[in-house]
Amino acid sequence: MTHIHFFKKQAKIGFKIKAIFNENAKLTAKERKNKVTSFRFMPKNIVTPAVINIYKDKTIINIRSEGEQMFTFVITSKETADSFRD
């Protein structure tokens, strides 16, 4: 499933997500914007290959490698999720 398909399905079922992107990913975020997704952007001097999603007590980190392979890490911790929200 591509990210675009994921965000469309997520919106259809009402799955709310907060995501953190690099500053230079504003166009990507705009493509994925829907009524249940909100985005924040890191400062320009911080760049990461990761996309960070926060949902309830979960922090989901997606990292795309140079070969376009995706690695996903899920951290289940209210404290960690809250630290990304602040």
Rosetta silent file (secondary structure, phi, psi, omega in degrees, C-alpha in Angstrom):
SEQUENCE: MTHIHFFKKQAKIGFKIKAIFNENAKLTAKERKNKVTSFRFMPKNIVTPAVINIYKDKTIINIRSEGEQMFTFVITSKETADSFRD
SCORE:     score description
SCORE:     0.000 S_00000001
   1 L     0.000  129.081  178.204    0.000    0.000    0.000 S_00000001
   2 L   -77.149  165.229  178.588    1.436    3.379   -0.950 S_00000001
   3 H   -60.837  -40.107 -179.083    1.412    6.314    1.446 S_00000001
   4 H   -62.138  -44.528  178.211   -1.259    8.071   -0.628 S_00000001
   5 H   -63.688  -40.034  178.485   -3.536    5.010   -0.432 S_00000001
   6 H   -59.583  -47.903 -177.494   -2.876    4.736    3.302 S_00000001
   7 H   -66.034  -34.675  176.957   -3.845    8.362    3.921 S_00000001
   8 H   -67.275  -44.207  179.048   -7.029    7.999    1.825 S_00000001
   9 H   -65.396  -42.177  179.737   -8.042    4.830    3.696 S_00000001
  10 H   -59.081  -41.759  179.350   -7.134    6.428    7.022 S_00000001
  11 H   -67.885  -39.456 -178.115   -9.402    9.395    6.257 S_00000001
  12 H   -62.008  -38.731 -178.507  -12.260    7.144    5.166 S_00000001
  13 H   -92.567   -2.129  177.103  -12.304    5.258    8.485 S_00000001
  14 L    78.489   25.505 -179.516  -11.641    8.386   10.566 S_00000001
  15 L   -79.403  106.127 -175.193   -8.227    7.275   11.859 S_00000001
  16 L   -79.540  134.453  179.723   -6.688   10.483   13.245 S_00000001
  17 E  -135.996  140.693  167.960   -2.944   10.983   12.783 S_00000001
  18 E  -111.331  130.288 -177.517   -0.502   13.735   13.654 S_00000001
  19 E  -125.463  148.908  177.735    2.650   13.624   11.539 S_00000001
  20 E  -116.618  125.209 -178.444    5.980   15.436   11.716 S_00000001
  21 E  -119.201  164.783  168.033    7.791   16.169    8.438 S_00000001
  22 L   -65.169  153.861  178.776   10.985   17.860    7.316 S_00000001
  23 H   -56.667  -35.747 -176.749   10.486   21.539    6.477 S_00000001
  24 H   -80.141    5.993 -178.604   11.085   20.764    2.776 S_00000001
  25 H  -104.431   21.801 -177.755    8.195   18.242    2.694 S_00000001
  26 H   -61.976  -35.234  178.205    5.364   20.779    2.764 S_00000001
  27 H   -66.388  -43.439  177.269    4.222   19.777   -0.745 S_00000001
  28 H   -59.879  -44.843  179.711    4.111   16.103    0.278 S_00000001
  29 H   -62.216  -39.877 -179.955    2.124   17.000    3.387 S_00000001
  30 H   -62.123  -38.362  178.493   -0.304   19.059    1.306 S_00000001
  31 H   -65.145  -29.971 -175.373   -0.954   16.013   -0.936 S_00000001
  32 H   -97.651   -1.382 -177.051   -1.747   13.900    2.142 S_00000001
  33 L   -65.828  134.603  173.007   -3.843   16.470    3.980 S_00000001
  34 L  -149.817 -177.330 -172.208   -7.337   15.388    4.917 S_00000001
  35 L   -70.345  -16.454 -177.974   -9.880   16.172    7.632 S_00000001
  36 L  -115.417   10.632  179.571   -8.384   13.798   10.236 S_00000001
  37 E  -120.030  135.709  174.451   -4.657   14.385    9.661 S_00000001
  38 E  -127.903  150.251 -175.063   -2.583   17.260   10.973 S_00000001
  39 E  -125.569  149.176  169.446    1.045   18.039   10.259 S_00000001
  40 E  -130.213  160.531 -176.848    3.912   19.836   11.926 S_00000001
  41 E  -126.478  140.566  178.343    7.312   20.573   10.457 S_00000001
  42 L   -75.005  159.239  176.644   10.777   20.340   11.952 S_00000001
  43 L   -57.991  153.043 -177.065   13.097   23.362   11.835 S_00000001
  44 L   -56.948  -30.653 -176.718   14.945   23.871    8.534 S_00000001
  45 L   -82.261   -0.537  177.087   18.288   22.904   10.064 S_00000001
  46 L  -115.134  121.458 -179.817   17.000   19.435   11.057 S_00000001
  47 L  -128.894  136.466  179.789   16.542   16.889    8.253 S_00000001
  48 L  -140.996  148.931  175.111   15.657   13.215    8.647 S_00000001
  49 L   -80.177    5.136 -174.670   14.726   10.383    6.261 S_00000001
  50 E  -100.315  152.226  167.502   11.967    9.468    8.719 S_00000001
  51 E  -114.175  131.618 -176.493    8.290   10.303    8.932 S_00000001
  52 E  -113.508  122.204  177.917    6.974   10.306   12.481 S_00000001
  53 E  -114.046  140.389  179.211    3.292    9.611   13.147 S_00000001
  54 E  -120.368  126.572  179.230    1.670    9.898   16.567 S_00000001
  55 E  -141.107  116.507 -177.259   -1.535    8.015   17.370 S_00000001
  56 L    50.903 -115.635 -179.489   -2.864    7.708   20.933 S_00000001
  57 L  -100.955   18.640 -177.410    0.035    6.163   22.913 S_00000001
  58 E  -113.418  138.337  171.313    1.947    5.054   19.806 S_00000001
  59 E  -115.237  118.556 -176.539    4.810    6.744   18.005 S_00000001
  60 E  -110.618  120.437 -178.171    5.292    5.237   14.536 S_00000001
  61 E  -112.504  117.547  177.068    8.574    5.985   12.798 S_00000001
  62 E  -105.853  125.359  179.306    8.834    5.179    9.080 S_00000001
  63 E  -122.095  124.356  178.315   12.303    5.338    7.561 S_00000001
  64 E   -99.331  127.395  179.383   12.834    4.990    3.822 S_00000001
  65 L   -84.289  174.480 -179.664   16.243    3.753    2.735 S_00000001
  66 L   -59.689  -32.987  179.118   18.041    4.778   -0.459 S_00000001
  67 L   -82.704   12.546  178.556   16.668    1.679   -2.196 S_00000001
  68 L    69.119   12.866  173.463   13.143    2.834   -1.284 S_00000001
  69 L   -77.055  138.841 -177.128   12.725    0.005    1.236 S_00000001
  70 E  -103.634  132.445  173.507   10.584    1.118    4.182 S_00000001
  71 E  -113.972  135.194 -179.017   11.406    0.304    7.793 S_00000001
  72 E  -125.449  132.469  177.057    8.758    0.918   10.447 S_00000001
  73 E  -121.642  133.435  177.920    9.239    1.120   14.200 S_00000001
  74 E  -117.128  123.210  177.102    6.331    1.348   16.633 S_00000001
  75 E  -110.149  118.343  177.704    6.939    2.638   20.155 S_00000001
  76 E   -98.806  100.772 -178.137    4.028    2.102   22.532 S_00000001
  77 L  -164.609  119.507  178.316    4.525    4.653   25.274 S_00000001
  78 H   -60.339  -40.668 -179.044    2.267    7.511   26.328 S_00000001
  79 H   -62.330  -42.616  179.437    5.289    9.495   27.526 S_00000001
  80 H   -66.355  -47.237  179.600    7.059    9.146   24.166 S_00000001
  81 H   -59.583  -44.205  179.430    3.936   10.049   22.161 S_00000001
  82 H   -63.439  -33.920 -179.863    3.288   13.058   24.397 S_00000001
  83 H   -65.584  -30.774  177.189    6.884   14.260   23.969 S_00000001
  84 H   -78.788  -25.461 -179.897    6.341   14.488   20.193 S_00000001
  85 H   -73.623  -32.195 -175.409    3.038   16.329   20.660 S_00000001
  86 L   -71.566    0.000    0.000    4.549   19.159   22.709 S_00000001
